[in-house]
Amino acid sequence: MKIFFTSTLFLFSIITSAQTNPKIYDIINAVSSERIEADIKTLAGFGTRHTLSDTVSSTRGIGAARRWIKSEFESISKTCNNCLEVFYQKDLVKKGTNQRITKDVMVVNVVAIQRGTKYPNRFIIMSGDIDSRISDPNNFTDDAPGANDNATGMAGAIEAARVLSKYKFESSIIYVGLSGEEQGLFGGKGLANYAKKNNWNIVGVMNNDMIGNIEGVDGVIDNRTFRIFSEPTNLTDNERTVKNRRFYGGEVDGISRQLARYIYKTTKTYMPEMNPMMIYRLDRFGRGGHHRPFNDAGFAGIRIMEAHENYTQQHQDIRKEDGIAYGDVVEHVNFEYAAKLTAVNAINLASIAWAPPTPTEVKIGGIVEPSVKFKWKKSNDPNIQGYKIYWRDTTSPTWDYSRFVGNVDNFVLEGIVIDNYFFGIATVGKNGFESPVVFPTAIFRK
């Protein structure tokens, strides 16, 4: 099949116009800032959730916190006819593994799986962190309420489960509280290893770490903007793919970057009042988050967080100095903003879980030709409407143009110069939902 572009004007008139689905608006409206506020206050009320803190008390420490989180997921499951599989996933981390592990500790994650009806082994994950800390990362006894860092992300994951458990999806969704983040990303490492051992097909991980602050230390107050951190390429790419990248591009087109673009597009489509910032970096400068272990394992993973941090309220002993109130306490959290970012997560979880799988074996050709050729492997899923080709200027951060080409396994765009754009392909379901875009990594010349 071929399509011809006879003029630049016509080419640039084919701008992406996303279909909308009313169920997504229902999901946005169902997210409750009041419930999120209550959950943040409960989590902060455990005093400290340090990874090495008390595990016996029913009211204080990380043990009490994770039991409460598990009970919340179980309660949600009861209201949806046991639609969630809730369990602990844990690993022993030995004393001396690093300077922040001062005693043997069991790092325990709380996992809730909402199993998909068609692709039960295909997962999209929303994570928040259970643990907290203050100025001394090894102080596991003093109060560390961690209201924004990261009760907001954890409360968001619980609220997303409440809202999305009312629906059925073709793919599975995982809501998870990860532990050990402040001590060395141990919870993420443990779950990523668990996923590999169990052959999980993880489409993406949305790590939520600090989604409740709107007043930055820079003096900016902003309740609309948020950041999506993603690293550019896949650490597990083979040597041939890395060599091809030099000639054919793909320096900013790894699977994590495609997940970030998907979140950007979905948010702008359904929540245009929000301002997602695509940050071309694994995480904040010199710092890390719980999506990284999944990236290391070869899975797509990004970090969603507030745009303007306030460092006086992160990793700080609770105190007042020079008129500044230090400490990560509930009073500094904006619950409406946390609800907005929770909704961002929920609509992307739903959109991906309702969408068909991405195309496979995507190849591109068109060297020294006024055309672009594509080949891919078709799915035998009867609910697939077809495939959509995306392209963008090589300097553009987002997919700006698209063309639906039908339920075919190859296509030729005539009259377009391959040198001037990057291209990708997404699968489109009959329900209108699309998979993330796949960047071609194989080249053909015929």
VOPAGU-2260 file (C-alpha; in pm, 1 decimal, decimal comma):
REM VOPAGU-2260
SITE   aa  ch    i         X         Y         Z
SITE  MET   A    0       0,0       0,0       0,0
SITE  LYS   A    1     117,7     353,0     -72,4
SITE  ILE   A    2      15,8     706,2       7,5
SITE  PHE   A    3     163,0    1007,4    -172,3
SITE  PHE   A    4     238,8    1347,6     -22,0
SITE  THR   A    5     241,7    1599,2    -305,6
SITE  SER   A    6     308,3    1912,8    -109,0
SITE  THR   A    7     462,8    2030,3     212,2
SITE  LEU   A    8     137,3    2207,1     299,2
SITE  PHE   A    9     -57,4    1880,8     276,0
SITE  LEU   A   10     208,9    1697,7     473,2
SITE  PHE   A   11     188,4    1935,7     762,6
SITE  SER   A   12    -190,2    1936,8     762,4
SITE  ILE   A   13    -190,4    1576,4     888,3
SITE  ILE   A   14    -151,0    1665,6    1251,3
SITE  THR   A   15    -228,8    1409,4    1516,4
SITE  SER   A   16    -591,5    1424,8    1627,2
SITE  ALA   A   17    -654,4    1182,5    1908,7
SITE  GLN   A   18    -985,9    1008,6    1955,4
SITE  THR   A   19   -1148,4    1053,4    2293,2
SITE  ASN   A   20   -1345,6     807,9    2502,4
SITE  PRO   A   21   -1602,4     919,8    2761,7
SITE  LYS   A   22   -1488,4     651,4    3006,8
SITE  ILE   A   23   -1158,5     838,1    3046,6
SITE  TYR   A   24   -1341,8    1152,3    3157,0
SITE  ASP   A   25   -1538,2     941,7    3405,3
SITE  ILE   A   26   -1208,5     816,3    3549,1
SITE  ILE   A   27   -1076,4    1171,3    3588,8
SITE  ASN   A   28   -1391,3    1280,2    3768,2
SITE  ALA   A   29   -1386,5     979,2    3999,9
SITE  VAL   A   30   -1046,3    1059,6    4151,9
SITE  SER   A   31   -1107,9    1205,8    4497,7
SITE  SER   A   32    -877,6    1459,9    4660,0
SITE  GLU   A   33   -1059,5    1396,2    4989,3
SITE  ARG   A   34    -971,5    1026,4    4986,3
SITE  ILE   A   35    -613,7    1107,4    4888,2
SITE  GLU   A   36    -591,9    1357,3    5175,2
SITE  ALA   A   37    -717,8    1098,8    5423,6
SITE  ASP   A   38    -466,5     839,4    5302,6
SITE  ILE   A   39    -173,8    1082,7    5314,0
SITE  LYS   A   40    -263,9    1177,8    5670,8
SITE  THR   A   41    -287,5     810,5    5767,5
SITE  LEU   A   42      52,7     731,5    5617,8
SITE  ALA   A   43     216,9    1034,8    5777,5
SITE  GLY   A   44      51,9     935,2    6106,5
SITE  PHE   A   45     269,1     624,3    6135,2
SITE  GLY   A   46     544,4     858,3    6259,5
SITE  THR   A   47     821,3     708,3    6051,1
SITE  ARG   A   48     816,9     467,3    5761,5
SITE  HIS   A   49    1193,5     431,3    5742,6
SITE  THR   A   50    1289,6      99,3    5584,2
SITE  LEU   A   51    1472,5      -6,0    5900,7
SITE  SER   A   52    1204,2     117,8    6141,3
SITE  ASP   A   53     970,7     -77,5    6369,1
SITE  THR   A   54     788,1    -370,5    6209,6
SITE  VAL   A   55     603,7    -495,1    6521,5
SITE  SER   A   56     401,5    -196,0    6638,5
SITE  SER   A   57      46,8    -162,7    6507,1
SITE  THR   A   58      64,2     218,4    6507,7
SITE  ARG   A   59     421,5     320,1    6424,6
SITE  GLY   A   60     685,5     224,2    6171,6
SITE  ILE   A   61     704,8      68,8    5828,6
SITE  GLY   A   62     550,1    -258,2    5943,1
SITE  ALA   A   63     228,1     -89,8    6049,2
SITE  ALA   A   64     227,6     117,9    5729,6
SITE  ARG   A   65     261,3    -173,3    5492,4
SITE  ARG   A   66      -2,4    -377,4    5676,9
SITE  TRP   A   67    -240,4     -82,9    5644,9
SITE  ILE   A   68    -163,9     -48,2    5271,6
SITE  LYS   A   69    -225,9    -418,8    5220,5
SITE  SER   A   70    -555,6    -394,4    5409,7
SITE  GLU   A   71    -661,9    -101,6    5187,4
SITE  PHE   A   72    -592,6    -300,4    4869,8
SITE  GLU   A   73    -779,6    -597,8    5016,5
SITE  SER   A   74   -1074,8    -375,6    5105,0
SITE  ILE   A   75   -1083,0    -238,7    4749,2
SITE  SER   A   76   -1069,8    -594,9    4619,5
SITE  LYS   A   77   -1375,2    -695,6    4823,3
SITE  THR   A   78   -1581,4    -422,9    4658,2
SITE  CYS   A   79   -1494,6    -550,8    4308,3
SITE  ASN   A   80   -1560,3    -920,7    4367,3
SITE  ASN   A   81   -1197,8    -998,7    4459,2
SITE  CYS   A   82   -1061,4    -840,8    4142,4
SITE  LEU   A   83    -721,8    -769,9    4301,3
SITE  GLU   A   84    -453,4   -1024,3    4382,1
SITE  VAL   A   85    -289,5    -871,7    4690,3
SITE  PHE   A   86      37,1   -1000,6    4832,8
SITE  TYR   A   87     373,8    -911,5    4981,9
SITE  GLN   A   88     682,8    -943,8    4765,1
SITE  LYS   A   89     995,1    -937,7    4978,7
SITE  ASP   A   90    1371,0    -984,5    4979,4
SITE  LEU   A   91    1628,3    -993,2    5257,1
SITE  VAL   A   92    1894,2    -723,0    5230,1
SITE  LYS   A   93    2200,1    -793,2    5439,0
SITE  LYS   A   94    2375,0    -549,6    5672,1
SITE  GLY   A   95    2663,1    -373,5    5498,2
SITE  THR   A   96    2518,6    -400,5    5147,5
SITE  ASN   A   97    2573,9     -26,1    5147,0
SITE  GLN   A   98    2626,5     241,1    5412,0
SITE  ARG   A   99    2252,1     285,4    5461,2
SITE  ILE   A  100    2185,0     -78,7    5545,6
SITE  THR   A  101    2302,8     -85,5    5906,8
SITE  LYS   A  102    2127,4    -411,6    5993,2
SITE  ASP   A  103    1970,7    -703,5    5812,8
SITE  VAL   A  104    1631,0    -595,8    5684,1
SITE  MET   A  105    1345,9    -755,5    5494,8
SITE  VAL   A  106    1244,9    -514,3    5219,9
SITE  VAL   A  107     873,0    -571,9    5167,7
SITE  ASN   A  108     664,7    -445,0    4876,1
SITE  VAL   A  109     284,3    -446,4    4875,1
SITE  VAL   A  110     151,7    -561,5    4536,8
SITE  ALA   A  111    -205,1    -553,5    4402,5
SITE  ILE   A  112    -267,1    -704,4    4057,7
SITE  GLN   A  113    -583,1    -633,5    3861,7
SITE  ARG   A  114    -566,2    -917,3    3611,2
SITE  GLY   A  115    -646,2    -846,0    3245,9
SITE  THR   A  116    -917,2   -1038,1    3062,3
SITE  LYS   A  117    -721,0   -1102,9    2742,1
SITE  TYR   A  118    -352,5   -1041,3    2819,1
SITE  PRO   A  119    -316,4   -1138,3    3186,2
SITE  ASN   A  120      63,5   -1152,1    3163,6
SITE  ARG   A  121      94,1    -804,6    3010,0
SITE  PHE   A  122     137,0    -542,6    3283,9
SITE  ILE   A  123     128,8    -166,7    3325,0
SITE  ILE   A  124     243,9     -60,2    3671,1
SITE  MET   A  125     181,8     241,2    3894,3
SITE  SER   A  126     415,4     262,6    4191,2
SITE  GLY   A  127     453,9     478,0    4499,7
SITE  ASP   A  128     711,7     446,0    4775,4
SITE  ILE   A  129     621,5     332,4    5124,6
SITE  ASP   A  130     937,4     442,4    5304,8
SITE  SER   A  131    1041,6     783,4    5437,4
SITE  ARG   A  132    1350,4     948,3    5590,2
SITE  ILE   A  133    1482,2    1266,6    5751,0
SITE  SER   A  134    1820,7    1444,4    5738,3
SITE  ASP   A  135    2023,3    1143,9    5853,6
SITE  PRO   A  136    1937,4     858,6    5615,5
SITE  ASN   A  137    2030,0     607,8    5888,1
SITE  ASN   A  138    1801,1     755,0    6155,5
SITE  PHE   A  139    1515,1     506,1    6169,6
SITE  THR   A  140    1368,8     602,9    6506,7
SITE  ASP   A  141    1282,6     975,7    6494,1
SITE  ASP   A  142     972,2    1111,6    6322,4
SITE  ALA   A  143     987,8    1105,0    5942,6
SITE  PRO   A  144     628,8    1166,4    5828,1
SITE  GLY   A  145     719,6    1176,5    5457,4
SITE  ALA   A  146     391,2    1343,3    5367,0
SITE  ASN   A  147     494,1    1448,9    5016,3
SITE  ASP   A  148     793,7    1214,7    4984,3
SITE  ASN   A  149     628,2     983,6    4934,1
SITE  ALA   A  150     289,7     940,3    5099,3
SITE  THR   A  151     149,4    1129,6    4799,2
SITE  GLY   A  152     266,7     869,7    4549,3
SITE  MET   A  153     151,4     583,2    4770,1
SITE  ALA   A  154    -188,7     742,3    4828,6
SITE  GLY   A  155    -215,0     800,0    4455,1
SITE  ALA   A  156    -158,3     430,9    4381,5
SITE  ILE   A  157    -428,4     334,1    4632,6
SITE  GLU   A  158    -672,9     586,7    4486,9
SITE  ALA   A  159    -601,8     470,7    4131,2
SITE  ALA   A  160    -684,2     115,9    4243,8
SITE  ARG   A  161   -1013,0     237,6    4396,9
SITE  VAL   A  162   -1115,1     407,6    4074,5
SITE  LEU   A  163    -993,3     158,0    3813,3
SITE  SER   A  164   -1108,9    -152,8    4000,5
SITE  LYS   A  165   -1458,6     -64,2    3881,5
SITE  TYR   A  166   -1357,2    -144,0    3522,4
SITE  LYS   A  167   -1231,3    -447,4    3333,3
SITE  PHE   A  168    -924,9    -423,3    3112,7
SITE  GLU   A  169    -769,1    -644,5    2849,5
SITE  SER   A  170    -422,0    -613,0    3006,6
SITE  SER   A  171    -324,4    -631,2    3372,6
SITE  ILE   A  172    -264,1    -330,7    3597,9
SITE  ILE   A  173     -39,5    -345,4    3902,4
SITE  TYR   A  174     -64,8     -97,1    4189,4
SITE  VAL   A  175     235,7    -129,1    4416,9
SITE  GLY   A  176     396,3      24,4    4723,0
SITE  LEU   A  177     772,7     -15,1    4700,6
SITE  SER   A  178    1001,5     -14,3    5005,2
SITE  GLY   A  179    1370,9      57,0    5047,0
SITE  GLU   A  180    1382,1     348,4    4802,8
SITE  GLU   A  181    1575,6     579,9    5033,1
SITE  GLN   A  182    1823,8     305,1    5121,1
SITE  GLY   A  183    1918,5     214,0    4766,0
SITE  LEU   A  184    1614,1     142,0    4545,1
SITE  PHE   A  185    1588,7    -208,3    4689,6
SITE  GLY   A  186    1212,8    -247,5    4652,1
SITE  GLY   A  187    1225,7    -173,3    4281,2
SITE  LYS   A  188    1518,0    -409,3    4233,6
SITE  GLY   A  189    1330,4    -683,0    4415,2
SITE  LEU   A  190    1011,2    -645,2    4212,9
SITE  ALA   A  191    1199,4    -613,1    3882,1
SITE  ASN   A  192    1382,7    -938,6    3959,2
SITE  TYR   A  193    1053,4   -1101,4    4060,1
SITE  ALA   A  194     902,9    -990,0    3728,1
SITE  LYS   A  195    1192,5   -1138,2    3531,2
SITE  LYS   A  196    1170,6   -1470,3    3716,4
SITE  ASN   A  197     796,4   -1489,4    3651,1
SITE  ASN   A  198     828,6   -1383,4    3285,5
SITE  TRP   A  199     607,8   -1078,4    3326,0
SITE  ASN   A  200     561,2    -873,9    3010,3
SITE  ILE   A  201     587,0    -525,8    3157,9
SITE  VAL   A  202     471,6    -255,9    2915,9
SITE  GLY   A  203     574,9      25,2    3148,5
SITE  VAL   A  204     625,3     148,0    3502,0
SITE  MET   A  205     491,9     484,1    3617,9
SITE  ASN   A  206     690,1     569,7    3928,0
SITE  ASN   A  207     520,6     842,7    4132,4
SITE  ASP   A  208     759,2    1013,9    4368,8
SITE  MET   A  209     647,1    1345,8    4517,7
SITE  ILE   A  210     324,0    1451,6    4348,5
SITE  GLY   A  211     184,5    1689,1    4609,8
SITE  ASN   A  212     386,7    2011,3    4627,8
SITE  ILE   A  213     297,3    2321,6    4426,7
SITE  GLU   A  214     521,0    2583,7    4592,6
SITE  GLY   A  215     886,2    2548,1    4496,9
SITE  VAL   A  216    1192,9    2666,4    4680,6
SITE  ASP   A  217    1240,1    2888,2    4372,5
SITE  GLY   A  218     928,5    3082,3    4478,7
SITE  VAL   A  219     712,3    2956,0    4192,5
SITE  ILE   A  220     359,2    2839,2    4275,9
SITE  ASP   A  221     225,5    2608,7    4005,3
SITE  ASN   A  222     -59,8    2359,7    4035,6
SITE  ARG   A  223     -71,0    2264,6    3666,2
SITE  THR   A  224     279,0    2163,2    3564,4
SITE  PHE   A  225     442,8    1827,7    3631,7
SITE  ARG   A  226     753,8    1650,5    3509,8
SITE  ILE   A  227     792,4    1321,2    3324,7
SITE  PHE   A  228    1148,4    1193,8    3355,9
SITE  SER   A  229    1262,8     932,4    3105,7
SITE  GLU   A  230    1597,3     807,0    2987,4
SITE  PRO   A  231    1664,5     818,7    2612,6
SITE  THR   A  232    1762,1     466,1    2508,3
SITE  ASN   A  233    1738,8     108,7    2629,1
SITE  LEU   A  234    2028,6     -19,7    2836,6
SITE  THR   A  235    1964,9    -370,5    2704,9
SITE  ASP   A  236    1993,3    -283,7    2333,9
SITE  ASN   A  237    2217,7    -521,6    2143,7
SITE  GLU   A  238    2541,2    -413,5    1979,8
SITE  ARG   A  239    2390,0    -401,4    1631,4
SITE  THR   A  240    2109,8    -169,2    1742,1
SITE  VAL   A  241    2360,7      62,8    1908,0
SITE  LYS   A  242    2571,9      75,8    1590,8
SITE  ASN   A  243    2267,3     135,9    1369,9
SITE  ARG   A  244    2163,5     426,2    1589,7
SITE  ARG   A  245    2461,0     627,2    1466,9
SITE  PHE   A  246    2330,1     622,0    1109,3
SITE  TYR   A  247    1953,3     584,4    1145,1
SITE  GLY   A  248    1872,6     769,6    1467,8
SITE  GLY   A  249    1701,9     661,9    1785,6
SITE  GLU   A  250    1921,4     843,8    2037,1
SITE  VAL   A  251    1608,5     964,1    2217,5
SITE  ASP   A  252    1366,9     689,1    2121,1
SITE  GLY   A  253    1399,7     410,2    2373,3
SITE  ILE   A  254    1094,3     239,4    2522,5
SITE  SER   A  255    1094,7     463,9    2830,3
SITE  ARG   A  256    1093,4     775,6    2613,3
SITE  GLN   A  257     800,2     634,2    2413,5
SITE  LEU   A  258     610,6     574,9    2738,9
SITE  ALA   A  259     678,7     937,2    2837,0
SITE  ARG   A  260     546,1    1058,8    2501,0
SITE  TYR   A  261     235,6     844,7    2544,6
SITE  ILE   A  262     165,8    1000,6    2885,0
SITE  TYR   A  263     223,9    1347,0    2741,8
SITE  LYS   A  264     -21,6    1288,3    2456,3
SITE  THR   A  265    -291,6    1127,4    2672,5
SITE  THR   A  266    -269,2    1409,5    2926,7
SITE  LYS   A  267    -289,9    1684,9    2664,8
SITE  THR   A  268    -587,7    1508,7    2505,0
SITE  TYR   A  269    -797,0    1454,0    2818,4
SITE  MET   A  270    -657,8    1706,3    3067,3
SITE  PRO   A  271    -552,3    2004,5    2853,5
SITE  GLU   A  272    -537,8    2227,7    3159,6
SITE  MET   A  273    -231,2    2031,4    3274,5
SITE  ASN   A  274     119,3    2110,0    3155,3
SITE  PRO   A  275     333,6    1795,1    3129,8
SITE  MET   A  276     706,3    1863,4    3097,8
SITE  MET   A  277     910,4    1603,2    2915,0
SITE  ILE   A  278    1244,7    1593,0    3094,3
SITE  TYR   A  279    1513,0    1421,6    2886,6
SITE  ARG   A  280    1694,0    1270,1    3182,9
SITE  LEU   A  281    1664,4     945,7    3379,5
SITE  ASP   A  282    1588,0    1142,7    3694,8
SITE  ARG   A  283    1677,8    1465,4    3868,4
SITE  PHE   A  284    2041,1    1567,8    3833,0
SITE  GLY   A  285    2260,7    1326,5    4027,8
SITE  ARG   A  286    1961,3    1161,9    4197,9
SITE  GLY   A  287    1755,5     848,8    4149,1
SITE  GLY   A  288    1409,9     696,5    4171,3
SITE  HIS   A  289    1235,1     362,3    4175,8
SITE  HIS   A  290    1181,7     340,3    3798,9
SITE  ARG   A  291    1555,4     297,0    3750,9
SITE  PRO   A  292    1574,8     -70,8    3857,4
SITE  PHE   A  293    1307,2    -152,6    3600,5
SITE  ASN   A  294    1502,4      34,4    3331,9
SITE  ASP   A  295    1811,0    -162,2    3434,6
SITE  ALA   A  296    1613,5    -485,0    3385,9
SITE  GLY   A  297    1508,1    -382,2    3034,2
SITE  PHE   A  298    1157,0    -252,2    3109,4
SITE  ALA   A  299    1010,2      85,4    3016,5
SITE  GLY   A  300     988,4     310,1    3321,4
SITE  ILE   A  301     939,7     680,3    3388,3
SITE  ARG   A  302     904,5     910,3    3688,3
SITE  ILE   A  303     607,5    1142,5    3737,3
SITE  MET   A  304     651,2    1422,0    3989,3
SITE  GLU   A  305     587,0    1784,2    4073,0
SITE  ALA   A  306     756,9    2054,5    3867,8
SITE  HIS   A  307     885,0    2275,6    4150,7
SITE  GLU   A  308    1045,4    2102,8    4446,6
SITE  ASN   A  309    1095,3    2254,1    4788,2
SITE  TYR   A  310    1418,8    2118,9    4931,9
SITE  THR   A  311    1342,7    2254,0    5279,6
SITE  GLN   A  312    1063,6    1996,6    5293,9
SITE  GLN   A  313    1258,3    1695,3    5167,1
SITE  HIS   A  314    1479,7    1466,8    5376,9
SITE  GLN   A  315    1474,4    1719,4    5659,4
SITE  ASP   A  316    1448,3    1696,3    6037,1
SITE  ILE   A  317    1130,6    1867,8    6152,2
SITE  ARG   A  318    1242,2    2205,9    6289,0
SITE  LYS   A  319    1229,8    2581,5    6240,4
SITE  GLU   A  320    1543,8    2777,0    6154,4
SITE  ASP   A  321    1575,5    3140,1    6047,4
SITE  GLY   A  322    1201,8    3162,0    6003,6
SITE  ILE   A  323    1191,3    2859,3    5773,0
SITE  ALA   A  324     978,7    2558,8    5867,0
SITE  TYR   A  325    1170,3    2246,6    5768,2
SITE  GLY   A  326    1020,2    1902,6    5735,5
SITE  ASP   A  327     801,8    1692,2    5508,9
SITE  VAL   A  328     471,7    1739,5    5689,3
SITE  VAL   A  329     108,2    1718,8    5580,9
SITE  GLU   A  330      57,7    2096,7    5598,2
SITE  HIS   A  331     280,5    2140,9    5291,4
SITE  VAL   A  332      84,6    1902,9    5065,9
SITE  ASN   A  333    -166,9    2028,0    4810,1
SITE  PHE   A  334    -424,1    1749,5    4789,7
SITE  GLU   A  335    -600,4    1881,6    4478,7
SITE  TYR   A  336    -270,8    1875,5    4289,7
SITE  ALA   A  337    -196,9    1522,2    4411,2
SITE  ALA   A  338    -541,0    1424,1    4282,6
SITE  LYS   A  339    -467,2    1575,3    3941,2
SITE  LEU   A  340    -145,8    1378,0    3905,9
SITE  THR   A  341    -321,9    1065,9    4029,6
SITE  ALA   A  342    -575,8    1119,9    3751,4
SITE  VAL   A  343    -290,8    1154,0    3502,1
SITE  ASN   A  344    -169,8     811,1    3611,9
SITE  ALA   A  345    -516,0     655,9    3611,8
SITE  ILE   A  346    -606,9     762,0    3258,2
SITE  ASN   A  347    -276,9     635,7    3122,0
SITE  LEU   A  348    -305,3     307,0    3307,8
SITE  ALA   A  349    -653,8     264,5    3162,4
SITE  SER   A  350    -560,2     372,0    2810,2
SITE  ILE   A  351    -269,7     128,4    2789,3
SITE  ALA   A  352    -462,0    -154,6    2956,7
SITE  TRP   A  353    -753,2    -108,7    2712,7
SITE  ALA   A  354    -519,9     -84,7    2412,1
SITE  PRO   A  355    -389,7    -376,6    2207,1
SITE  PRO   A  356     -22,5    -477,9    2230,9
SITE  THR   A  357     240,6    -283,4    2039,4
SITE  PRO   A  358     341,1    -397,1    1690,1
SITE  THR   A  359     644,5    -625,2    1673,2
SITE  GLU   A  360     934,7    -671,4    1431,0
SITE  VAL   A  361     898,6    -311,6    1311,2
SITE  LYS   A  362    1133,5    -233,7    1022,6
SITE  ILE   A  363    1191,2      77,4     814,7
SITE  GLY   A  364    1349,3     140,6     475,2
SITE  GLY   A  365    1387,0     416,0     217,8
SITE  ILE   A  366    1755,2     495,8     180,0
SITE  VAL   A  367    1822,4     731,9    -113,7
SITE  GLU   A  368    1453,9     727,6    -210,5
SITE  PRO   A  369    1171,8     984,3    -192,9
SITE  SER   A  370     965,4     746,4      20,0
SITE  VAL   A  371     951,9     570,4     353,6
SITE  LYS   A  372     879,2     198,2     369,8
SITE  PHE   A  373     754,2       9,8     673,2
SITE  LYS   A  374     712,4    -355,6     762,9
SITE  TRP   A  375     587,9    -508,8    1084,1
SITE  LYS   A  376     431,3    -826,9    1216,4
SITE  LYS   A  377      52,4    -815,3    1231,2
SITE  SER   A  378    -131,2    -935,8    1535,5
SITE  ASN   A  379    -404,9   -1197,0    1505,2
SITE  ASP   A  380    -616,9   -1014,6    1763,4
SITE  PRO   A  381    -962,9    -965,8    1605,0
SITE  ASN   A  382   -1017,6    -648,2    1808,9
SITE  ILE   A  383    -736,4    -462,0    1633,6
SITE  GLN   A  384    -861,8    -191,6    1398,5
SITE  GLY   A  385    -523,2    -138,3    1238,4
SITE  TYR   A  386    -197,8      50,6    1268,5
SITE  LYS   A  387     -97,8     414,3    1279,5
SITE  ILE   A  388     228,9     558,3    1151,6
SITE  TYR   A  389     365,5     851,0    1351,0
SITE  TRP   A  390     641,2    1091,4    1256,3
SITE  ARG   A  391     803,7    1406,1    1385,7
SITE  ASP   A  392    1085,6    1648,0    1310,4
SITE  THR   A  393    1414,9    1508,0    1433,6
SITE  THR   A  394    1435,5    1787,4    1690,5
SITE  SER   A  395    1076,9    1757,1    1816,9
SITE  PRO   A  396    1018,9    1596,8    2158,8
SITE  THR   A  397     675,1    1459,2    2069,7
SITE  TRP   A  398     503,4    1270,9    1784,8
SITE  ASP   A  399     340,4    1556,0    1593,7
SITE  TYR   A  400     199,1    1390,0    1279,4
SITE  SER   A  401      23,8    1062,1    1212,8
SITE  ARG   A  402    -156,6     854,3     953,0
SITE  PHE   A  403    -385,6     556,3    1013,6
SITE  VAL   A  404    -298,6     296,9     746,9
SITE  GLY   A  405    -543,2      14,2     819,1
SITE  ASN   A  406    -497,7    -345,0     927,8
SITE  VAL   A  407    -193,5    -419,1     711,1
SITE  ASP   A  408     161,2    -538,2     772,6
SITE  ASN   A  409     345,6    -296,0     542,5
SITE  PHE   A  410     306,0      52,3     406,8
SITE  VAL   A  411     487,1     304,9     187,2
SITE  LEU   A  412     473,2     680,7     236,8
SITE  GLU   A  413     565,7     827,9    -102,4
SITE  GLY   A  414     687,5    1180,7    -149,4
SITE  ILE   A  415     830,5    1223,3     200,2
SITE  VAL   A  416    1203,5    1242,5     265,7
SITE  ILE   A  417    1302,0     988,3     529,6
SITE  ASP   A  418    1610,5    1192,4     624,8
SITE  ASN   A  419    1406,8    1478,7     772,0
SITE  TYR   A  420    1189,9    1289,1    1023,4
SITE  PHE   A  421    1178,9    1014,4    1279,8
SITE  PHE   A  422     904,5     753,4    1252,1
SITE  GLY   A  423     718,7     505,1    1468,2
SITE  ILE   A  424     415,4     275,9    1458,7
SITE  ALA   A  425     134,5     213,3    1709,1
SITE  THR   A  426    -144,1     -44,4    1718,4
SITE  VAL   A  427    -501,8      87,2    1725,9
SITE  GLY   A  428    -786,3    -111,7    1880,7
SITE  LYS   A  429   -1144,7    -110,8    1757,9
SITE  ASN   A  430   -1225,1      65,5    2086,2
SITE  GLY   A  431   -1002,6     355,8    1974,1
SITE  PHE   A  432    -726,3     305,4    2228,8
SITE  GLU   A  433    -369,8     298,2    2100,2
SITE  SER   A  434     -57,3     123,1    2215,2
SITE  PRO   A  435     262,6     317,2    2281,1
SITE  VAL   A  436     461,4     394,6    1967,1
SITE  VAL   A  437     735,5     153,9    1858,3
SITE  PHE   A  438    1048,6     307,0    1704,8
SITE  PRO   A  439    1189,1      92,1    1422,3
SITE  THR   A  440    1524,3     -64,8    1513,7
SITE  ALA   A  441    1565,1    -286,8    1207,7
SITE  ILE   A  442    1648,1    -159,8     858,7
SITE  PHE   A  443    1561,7    -314,7     523,0
SITE  ARG   A  444    1660,8    -204,6     173,4
SITE  LYS   A  445    1418,0    -381,7     -61,1
